[in-house]
Amino acid sequence: MLQPAAASRVRVFLRTTGGRLALGVADDGRGFDSQWTGRLWPSQASLGIVGMRERAELLHGRLRIFSRPACGTLVCARLPLA
């Protein structure tokens, strides 16, 4: 199970490019091995990550998570505007 980020700063961005909406949240927290999230069955992963990924897919989009221990985390969703 993932632990809280312990972040002191969080940045949020929202922009449109090429007919798609990009929404991102980046923090300077403790981070984690983001490869871990892609290797787990939904029943084993954090429900928050599973829920975000499912919602992005329902909107025909994609969710990506970039993180490393001690380096913070970036969660980015790209969704079609049409």
Biopython code that builds the backbone (N, CA, C, O; Angstrom):
import numpy as np
from Bio.PDB.StructureBuilder import StructureBuilder

atoms = [
    (1, "MET", "N", (0.839, -1.183, 0.000)),
    (1, "MET", "CA", (0.000, 0.000, 0.000)),
    (1, "MET", "C", (0.882, 1.244, 0.000)),
    (1, "MET", "O", (1.894, 1.297, 0.699)),
    (2, "LEU", "N", (0.498, 2.230, -0.777)),
    (2, "LEU", "CA", (1.256, 3.467, -0.862)),
    (2, "LEU", "C", (1.031, 4.317, 0.378)),
    (2, "LEU", "O", (-0.059, 4.323, 0.950)),
    (3, "GLN", "N", (2.061, 5.025, 0.783)),
    (3, "GLN", "CA", (1.998, 5.916, 1.941)),
    (3, "GLN", "C", (1.767, 7.344, 1.469)),
    (3, "GLN", "O", (1.987, 7.650, 0.297)),
    (4, "PRO", "N", (1.318, 8.238, 2.381)),
    (4, "PRO", "CA", (1.134, 9.641, 2.002)),
    (4, "PRO", "C", (2.429, 10.242, 1.455)),
    (4, "PRO", "O", (3.525, 9.807, 1.808)),
    (5, "ALA", "N", (2.290, 11.229, 0.605)),
    (5, "ALA", "CA", (3.430, 11.803, -0.107)),
    (5, "ALA", "C", (4.356, 12.634, 0.777)),
    (5, "ALA", "O", (5.548, 12.737, 0.485)),
    (6, "ALA", "N", (3.841, 13.225, 1.842)),
    (6, "ALA", "CA", (4.621, 14.129, 2.693)),
    (6, "ALA", "C", (5.210, 15.273, 1.866)),
    (6, "ALA", "O", (6.360, 15.664, 2.068)),
    (7, "ALA", "N", (4.427, 15.800, 0.947)),
    (7, "ALA", "CA", (4.880, 16.879, 0.068)),
    (7, "ALA", "C", (4.766, 18.229, 0.760)),
    (7, "ALA", "O", (3.869, 18.450, 1.574)),
    (8, "SER", "N", (5.685, 19.129, 0.426)),
    (8, "SER", "CA", (5.580, 20.502, 0.919)),
    (8, "SER", "C", (5.046, 21.437, -0.168)),
    (8, "SER", "O", (4.533, 22.514, 0.138)),
    (9, "ARG", "N", (5.165, 21.030, -1.439)),
    (9, "ARG", "CA", (4.641, 21.827, -2.550)),
    (9, "ARG", "C", (3.951, 20.915, -3.557)),
    (9, "ARG", "O", (4.380, 19.788, -3.802)),
    (10, "VAL", "N", (2.863, 21.438, -4.138)),
    (10, "VAL", "CA", (2.124, 20.721, -5.177)),
    (10, "VAL", "C", (1.837, 21.712, -6.296)),
    (10, "VAL", "O", (1.413, 22.839, -6.041)),
    (11, "ARG", "N", (2.067, 21.289, -7.534)),
    (11, "ARG", "CA", (1.744, 22.109, -8.703)),
    (11, "ARG", "C", (0.657, 21.398, -9.496)),
    (11, "ARG", "O", (0.680, 20.176, -9.642)),
    (12, "VAL", "N", (-0.288, 22.167, -10.002)),
    (12, "VAL", "CA", (-1.372, 21.637, -10.835)),
    (12, "VAL", "C", (-1.325, 22.371, -12.161)),
    (12, "VAL", "O", (-1.194, 23.595, -12.198)),
    (13, "PHE", "N", (-1.433, 21.618, -13.256)),
    (13, "PHE", "CA", (-1.503, 22.287, -14.558)),
    (13, "PHE", "C", (-2.652, 21.715, -15.365)),
    (13, "PHE", "O", (-3.043, 20.557, -15.211)),
    (14, "LEU", "N", (-3.175, 22.565, -16.225)),
    (14, "LEU", "CA", (-4.281, 22.203, -17.107)),
    (14, "LEU", "C", (-4.039, 22.941, -18.411)),
    (14, "LEU", "O", (-3.887, 24.162, -18.424)),
    (15, "ARG", "N", (-4.003, 22.188, -19.517)),
    (15, "ARG", "CA", (-3.800, 22.834, -20.813)),
    (15, "ARG", "C", (-4.417, 21.971, -21.913)),
    (15, "ARG", "O", (-4.702, 20.789, -21.721)),
    (16, "THR", "N", (-4.612, 22.597, -23.058)),
    (16, "THR", "CA", (-5.113, 21.875, -24.222)),
    (16, "THR", "C", (-4.060, 21.912, -25.310)),
    (16, "THR", "O", (-3.435, 22.945, -25.552)),
    (17, "THR", "N", (-3.870, 20.781, -25.961)),
    (17, "THR", "CA", (-2.964, 20.689, -27.100)),
    (17, "THR", "C", (-3.483, 19.617, -28.037)),
    (17, "THR", "O", (-3.829, 18.517, -27.606)),
    (18, "GLY", "N", (-3.536, 19.938, -29.305)),
    (18, "GLY", "CA", (-3.909, 18.954, -30.313)),
    (18, "GLY", "C", (-5.230, 18.244, -30.071)),
    (18, "GLY", "O", (-5.336, 17.040, -30.307)),
    (19, "GLY", "N", (-6.247, 18.977, -29.600)),
    (19, "GLY", "CA", (-7.551, 18.372, -29.385)),
    (19, "GLY", "C", (-7.645, 17.511, -28.127)),
    (19, "GLY", "O", (-8.594, 16.747, -27.955)),
    (20, "ARG", "N", (-6.668, 17.644, -27.268)),
    (20, "ARG", "CA", (-6.658, 16.870, -26.027)),
    (20, "ARG", "C", (-6.466, 17.798, -24.830)),
    (20, "ARG", "O", (-5.846, 18.856, -24.932)),
    (21, "LEU", "N", (-7.007, 17.376, -23.711)),
    (21, "LEU", "CA", (-6.846, 18.084, -22.451)),
    (21, "LEU", "C", (-5.790, 17.356, -21.635)),
    (21, "LEU", "O", (-5.851, 16.137, -21.478)),
    (22, "ALA", "N", (-4.833, 18.095, -21.123)),
    (22, "ALA", "CA", (-3.811, 17.514, -20.254)),
    (22, "ALA", "C", (-3.989, 18.103, -18.863)),
    (22, "ALA", "O", (-4.008, 19.321, -18.691)),
    (23, "LEU", "N", (-4.116, 17.243, -17.890)),
    (23, "LEU", "CA", (-4.257, 17.642, -16.501)),
    (23, "LEU", "C", (-3.160, 16.944, -15.720)),
    (23, "LEU", "O", (-3.007, 15.725, -15.807)),
    (24, "GLY", "N", (-2.409, 17.702, -14.967)),
    (24, "GLY", "CA", (-1.310, 17.105, -14.213)),
    (24, "GLY", "C", (-1.223, 17.641, -12.804)),
    (24, "GLY", "O", (-1.589, 18.784, -12.530)),
    (25, "VAL", "N", (-0.735, 16.801, -11.918)),
    (25, "VAL", "CA", (-0.475, 17.181, -10.538)),
    (25, "VAL", "C", (0.920, 16.663, -10.203)),
    (25, "VAL", "O", (1.198, 15.472, -10.339)),
    (26, "ALA", "N", (1.792, 17.566, -9.764)),
    (26, "ALA", "CA", (3.163, 17.197, -9.423)),
    (26, "ALA", "C", (3.438, 17.620, -7.986)),
    (26, "ALA", "O", (3.015, 18.694, -7.558)),
    (27, "ASP", "N", (4.146, 16.778, -7.244)),
    (27, "ASP", "CA", (4.509, 17.148, -5.880)),
    (27, "ASP", "C", (5.991, 16.893, -5.642)),
    (27, "ASP", "O", (6.661, 16.232, -6.436)),
    (28, "ASP", "N", (6.484, 17.426, -4.543)),
    (28, "ASP", "CA", (7.881, 17.232, -4.166)),
    (28, "ASP", "C", (8.000, 16.268, -2.981)),
    (28, "ASP", "O", (8.923, 16.364, -2.173)),
    (29, "GLY", "N", (7.062, 15.356, -2.900)),
    (29, "GLY", "CA", (7.009, 14.426, -1.773)),
    (29, "GLY", "C", (7.997, 13.288, -1.864)),
    (29, "GLY", "O", (8.963, 13.333, -2.626)),
    (30, "ARG", "N", (7.732, 12.265, -1.068)),
    (30, "ARG", "CA", (8.691, 11.159, -0.942)),
    (30, "ARG", "C", (8.748, 10.271, -2.177)),
    (30, "ARG", "O", (9.723, 9.540, -2.349)),
    (31, "GLY", "N", (7.742, 10.308, -3.037)),
    (31, "GLY", "CA", (7.762, 9.495, -4.253)),
    (31, "GLY", "C", (7.690, 8.005, -3.954)),
    (31, "GLY", "O", (7.620, 7.592, -2.797)),
    (32, "PHE", "N", (7.708, 7.216, -5.002)),
    (32, "PHE", "CA", (7.656, 5.764, -4.895)),
    (32, "PHE", "C", (8.106, 5.179, -6.223)),
    (32, "PHE", "O", (8.300, 5.912, -7.193)),
    (33, "ASP", "N", (8.267, 3.898, -6.273)),
    (33, "ASP", "CA", (8.653, 3.225, -7.518)),
    (33, "ASP", "C", (7.419, 3.128, -8.396)),
    (33, "ASP", "O", (6.580, 2.253, -8.184)),
    (34, "SER", "N", (7.291, 4.019, -9.388)),
    (34, "SER", "CA", (6.088, 4.044, -10.219)),
    (34, "SER", "C", (5.966, 2.804, -11.096)),
    (34, "SER", "O", (4.872, 2.519, -11.583)),
    (35, "GLN", "N", (7.038, 2.060, -11.315)),
    (35, "GLN", "CA", (6.938, 0.794, -12.048)),
    (35, "GLN", "C", (6.082, -0.196, -11.274)),
    (35, "GLN", "O", (5.462, -1.082, -11.861)),
    (36, "TRP", "N", (6.049, -0.045, -9.974)),
    (36, "TRP", "CA", (5.262, -0.918, -9.094)),
    (36, "TRP", "C", (3.782, -0.875, -9.461)),
    (36, "TRP", "O", (3.119, -1.912, -9.430)),
    (37, "THR", "N", (3.244, 0.296, -9.808)),
    (37, "THR", "CA", (1.808, 0.423, -10.074)),
    (37, "THR", "C", (1.391, -0.307, -11.334)),
    (37, "THR", "O", (0.244, -0.743, -11.424)),
    (38, "GLY", "N", (2.266, -0.460, -12.303)),
    (38, "GLY", "CA", (1.913, -1.128, -13.545)),
    (38, "GLY", "C", (1.971, -2.638, -13.475)),
    (38, "GLY", "O", (1.455, -3.316, -14.364)),
    (39, "ARG", "N", (2.588, -3.179, -12.436)),
    (39, "ARG", "CA", (2.733, -4.625, -12.338)),
    (39, "ARG", "C", (1.682, -5.293, -11.467)),
    (39, "ARG", "O", (1.651, -6.519, -11.363)),
    (40, "LEU", "N", (0.814, -4.495, -10.836)),
    (40, "LEU", "CA", (-0.148, -5.057, -9.905)),
    (40, "LEU", "C", (-1.513, -5.255, -10.549)),
    (40, "LEU", "O", (-1.923, -4.489, -11.421)),
    (41, "TRP", "N", (-2.199, -6.284, -10.109)),
    (41, "TRP", "CA", (-3.602, -6.446, -10.476)),
    (41, "TRP", "C", (-4.384, -5.367, -9.738)),
    (41, "TRP", "O", (-3.950, -4.922, -8.675)),
    (42, "PRO", "N", (-5.525, -4.933, -10.271)),
    (42, "PRO", "CA", (-6.298, -3.881, -9.605)),
    (42, "PRO", "C", (-6.594, -4.192, -8.135)),
    (42, "PRO", "O", (-6.634, -3.275, -7.316)),
    (43, "SER", "N", (-6.797, -5.446, -7.789)),
    (43, "SER", "CA", (-7.113, -5.782, -6.396)),
    (43, "SER", "C", (-5.928, -5.560, -5.475)),
    (43, "SER", "O", (-6.108, -5.502, -4.258)),
    (44, "GLN", "N", (-4.718, -5.435, -6.012)),
    (44, "GLN", "CA", (-3.524, -5.258, -5.195)),
    (44, "GLN", "C", (-3.052, -3.809, -5.138)),
    (44, "GLN", "O", (-2.294, -3.448, -4.237)),
    (45, "ALA", "N", (-3.472, -2.994, -6.057)),
    (45, "ALA", "CA", (-2.977, -1.622, -6.145)),
    (45, "ALA", "C", (-3.803, -0.694, -5.264)),
    (45, "ALA", "O", (-4.869, -1.059, -4.769)),
    (46, "SER", "N", (-3.289, 0.498, -5.085)),
    (46, "SER", "CA", (-4.019, 1.519, -4.356)),
    (46, "SER", "C", (-5.333, 1.807, -5.081)),
    (46, "SER", "O", (-5.349, 1.972, -6.301)),
    (47, "LEU", "N", (-6.424, 1.868, -4.335)),
    (47, "LEU", "CA", (-7.718, 2.139, -4.968)),
    (47, "LEU", "C", (-7.740, 3.521, -5.616)),
    (47, "LEU", "O", (-8.441, 3.720, -6.608)),
    (48, "GLY", "N", (-6.996, 4.464, -5.083)),
    (48, "GLY", "CA", (-6.945, 5.791, -5.693)),
    (48, "GLY", "C", (-6.352, 5.749, -7.085)),
    (48, "GLY", "O", (-6.885, 6.362, -8.009)),
    (49, "ILE", "N", (-5.250, 5.029, -7.243)),
    (49, "ILE", "CA", (-4.613, 4.911, -8.554)),
    (49, "ILE", "C", (-5.502, 4.133, -9.504)),
    (49, "ILE", "O", (-5.664, 4.529, -10.658)),
    (50, "VAL", "N", (-6.073, 3.049, -9.049)),
    (50, "VAL", "CA", (-6.967, 2.255, -9.888)),
    (50, "VAL", "C", (-8.159, 3.108, -10.334)),
    (50, "VAL", "O", (-8.535, 3.077, -11.506)),
    (51, "GLY", "N", (-8.751, 3.863, -9.414)),
    (51, "GLY", "CA", (-9.903, 4.699, -9.745)),
    (51, "GLY", "C", (-9.568, 5.784, -10.747)),
    (51, "GLY", "O", (-10.344, 6.036, -11.669)),
    (52, "MET", "N", (-8.412, 6.435, -10.579)),
    (52, "MET", "CA", (-8.005, 7.470, -11.534)),
    (52, "MET", "C", (-7.794, 6.869, -12.915)),
    (52, "MET", "O", (-8.218, 7.442, -13.919)),
    (53, "ARG", "N", (-7.136, 5.715, -12.965)),
    (53, "ARG", "CA", (-6.871, 5.065, -14.251)),
    (53, "ARG", "C", (-8.194, 4.661, -14.925)),
    (53, "ARG", "O", (-8.362, 4.873, -16.126)),
    (54, "GLU", "N", (-9.124, 4.086, -14.166)),
    (54, "GLU", "CA", (-10.417, 3.679, -14.732)),
    (54, "GLU", "C", (-11.196, 4.870, -15.266)),
    (54, "GLU", "O", (-11.794, 4.786, -16.339)),
    (55, "ARG", "N", (-11.197, 5.976, -14.535)),
    (55, "ARG", "CA", (-11.924, 7.163, -14.998)),
    (55, "ARG", "C", (-11.323, 7.726, -16.278)),
    (55, "ARG", "O", (-12.057, 8.122, -17.183)),
    (56, "ALA", "N", (-10.019, 7.765, -16.363)),
    (56, "ALA", "CA", (-9.373, 8.237, -17.590)),
    (56, "ALA", "C", (-9.754, 7.343, -18.767)),
    (56, "ALA", "O", (-10.068, 7.841, -19.848)),
    (57, "GLU", "N", (-9.727, 6.028, -18.563)),
    (57, "GLU", "CA", (-10.068, 5.093, -19.640)),
    (57, "GLU", "C", (-11.532, 5.209, -20.041)),
    (57, "GLU", "O", (-11.854, 5.081, -21.222)),
    (58, "LEU", "N", (-12.432, 5.450, -19.079)),
    (58, "LEU", "CA", (-13.847, 5.635, -19.405)),
    (58, "LEU", "C", (-14.064, 6.848, -20.309)),
    (58, "LEU", "O", (-15.012, 6.888, -21.094)),
    (59, "LEU", "N", (-13.180, 7.829, -20.191)),
    (59, "LEU", "CA", (-13.259, 9.029, -21.023)),
    (59, "LEU", "C", (-12.378, 8.915, -22.264)),
    (59, "LEU", "O", (-12.099, 9.916, -22.923)),
    (60, "HIS", "N", (-11.938, 7.690, -22.586)),
    (60, "HIS", "CA", (-11.083, 7.394, -23.730)),
    (60, "HIS", "C", (-9.738, 8.118, -23.629)),
    (60, "HIS", "O", (-9.149, 8.516, -24.634)),
    (61, "GLY", "N", (-9.274, 8.274, -22.402)),
    (61, "GLY", "CA", (-8.005, 8.936, -22.163)),
    (61, "GLY", "C", (-6.983, 7.983, -21.575)),
    (61, "GLY", "O", (-7.123, 6.761, -21.624)),
    (62, "ARG", "N", (-5.959, 8.589, -21.022)),
    (62, "ARG", "CA", (-4.833, 7.810, -20.504)),
    (62, "ARG", "C", (-4.296, 8.485, -19.251)),
    (62, "ARG", "O", (-4.210, 9.711, -19.184)),
    (63, "LEU", "N", (-3.940, 7.691, -18.276)),
    (63, "LEU", "CA", (-3.326, 8.192, -17.056)),
    (63, "LEU", "C", (-1.918, 7.643, -16.965)),
    (63, "LEU", "O", (-1.696, 6.446, -17.147)),
    (64, "ARG", "N", (-0.960, 8.524, -16.681)),
    (64, "ARG", "CA", (0.429, 8.086, -16.505)),
    (64, "ARG", "C", (0.933, 8.620, -15.174)),
    (64, "ARG", "O", (0.589, 9.727, -14.757)),
    (65, "ILE", "N", (1.744, 7.821, -14.526)),
    (65, "ILE", "CA", (2.315, 8.198, -13.241)),
    (65, "ILE", "C", (3.826, 8.067, -13.347)),
    (65, "ILE", "O", (4.351, 7.027, -13.745)),
    (66, "PHE", "N", (4.515, 9.146, -12.981)),
    (66, "PHE", "CA", (5.976, 9.167, -12.988)),
    (66, "PHE", "C", (6.424, 9.472, -11.562)),
    (66, "PHE", "O", (6.024, 10.483, -10.984)),
    (67, "SER", "N", (7.241, 8.612, -11.004)),
    (67, "SER", "CA", (7.708, 8.831, -9.650)),
    (67, "SER", "C", (8.963, 8.013, -9.396)),
    (67, "SER", "O", (9.198, 6.987, -10.035)),
    (68, "ARG", "N", (9.762, 8.487, -8.451)),
    (68, "ARG", "CA", (10.926, 7.753, -7.962)),
    (68, "ARG", "C", (11.041, 8.042, -6.475)),
    (68, "ARG", "O", (10.707, 9.141, -6.032)),
    (69, "PRO", "N", (11.502, 7.089, -5.709)),
    (69, "PRO", "CA", (11.675, 7.349, -4.278)),
    (69, "PRO", "C", (12.529, 8.599, -4.044)),
    (69, "PRO", "O", (13.574, 8.781, -4.667)),
    (70, "ALA", "N", (12.063, 9.445, -3.141)),
    (70, "ALA", "CA", (12.725, 10.691, -2.739)),
    (70, "ALA", "C", (12.733, 11.761, -3.825)),
    (70, "ALA", "O", (13.438, 12.760, -3.683)),
    (71, "CYS", "N", (11.975, 11.587, -4.902)),
    (71, "CYS", "CA", (11.992, 12.554, -6.012)),
    (71, "CYS", "C", (10.619, 13.100, -6.365)),
    (71, "CYS", "O", (10.496, 13.776, -7.386)),
    (72, "GLY", "N", (9.601, 12.852, -5.595)),
    (72, "GLY", "CA", (8.279, 13.372, -5.896)),
    (72, "GLY", "C", (7.537, 12.541, -6.935)),
    (72, "GLY", "O", (8.019, 11.507, -7.400)),
    (73, "THR", "N", (6.353, 13.027, -7.283)),
    (73, "THR", "CA", (5.463, 12.279, -8.183)),
    (73, "THR", "C", (4.773, 13.236, -9.143)),
    (73, "THR", "O", (4.435, 14.362, -8.778)),
    (74, "LEU", "N", (4.566, 12.779, -10.375)),
    (74, "LEU", "CA", (3.753, 13.487, -11.364)),
    (74, "LEU", "C", (2.674, 12.531, -11.843)),
    (74, "LEU", "O", (2.964, 11.436, -12.324)),
    (75, "VAL", "N", (1.432, 12.958, -11.705)),
    (75, "VAL", "CA", (0.291, 12.201, -12.228)),
    (75, "VAL", "C", (-0.268, 13.035, -13.365)),
    (75, "VAL", "O", (-0.604, 14.203, -13.170)),
    (76, "CYS", "N", (-0.371, 12.450, -14.551)),
    (76, "CYS", "CA", (-0.810, 13.188, -15.730)),
    (76, "CYS", "C", (-1.926, 12.425, -16.436)),
    (76, "CYS", "O", (-1.782, 11.245, -16.757)),
    (77, "ALA", "N", (-3.026, 13.108, -16.670)),
    (77, "ALA", "CA", (-4.144, 12.532, -17.422)),
    (77, "ALA", "C", (-4.257, 13.290, -18.740)),
    (77, "ALA", "O", (-4.207, 14.519, -18.768)),
    (78, "ARG", "N", (-4.407, 12.552, -19.813)),
    (78, "ARG", "CA", (-4.646, 13.151, -21.138)),
    (78, "ARG", "C", (-5.977, 12.614, -21.627)),
    (78, "ARG", "O", (-6.195, 11.405, -21.695)),
    (79, "LEU", "N", (-6.865, 13.545, -21.969)),
    (79, "LEU", "CA", (-8.235, 13.184, -22.349)),
    (79, "LEU", "C", (-8.606, 13.880, -23.656)),
    (79, "LEU", "O", (-8.230, 15.031, -23.875)),
    (80, "PRO", "N", (-9.345, 13.186, -24.524)),
    (80, "PRO", "CA", (-9.793, 13.839, -25.754)),
    (80, "PRO", "C", (-10.849, 14.908, -25.438)),
    (80, "PRO", "O", (-11.674, 14.737, -24.539)),
    (81, "LEU", "N", (-10.808, 15.987, -26.177)),
    (81, "LEU", "CA", (-11.797, 17.059, -25.981)),
    (81, "LEU", "C", (-13.102, 16.786, -26.716)),
    (81, "LEU", "O", (-14.159, 17.256, -26.295)),
    (82, "ALA", "N", (-13.040, 16.038, -27.799)),
    (82, "ALA", "CA", (-14.251, 15.799, -28.595)),
    (82, "ALA", "C", (-15.195, 14.849, -27.909)),
    (82, "ALA", "O", (-16.260, 14.542, -28.446)),
]
sb = StructureBuilder()
sb.init_structure("model")
sb.init_model(0)
sb.init_chain("A")
sb.init_seg("    ")
for serial, (resi, resn, name, xyz) in enumerate(atoms, 1):
    if name == "N":
        sb.init_residue(resn, " ", resi, " ")
    sb.init_atom(name, np.array(xyz, "f"), 0.0, 1.0, " ", f" {name:<3s}", serial, name[0])
structure = sb.get_structure()
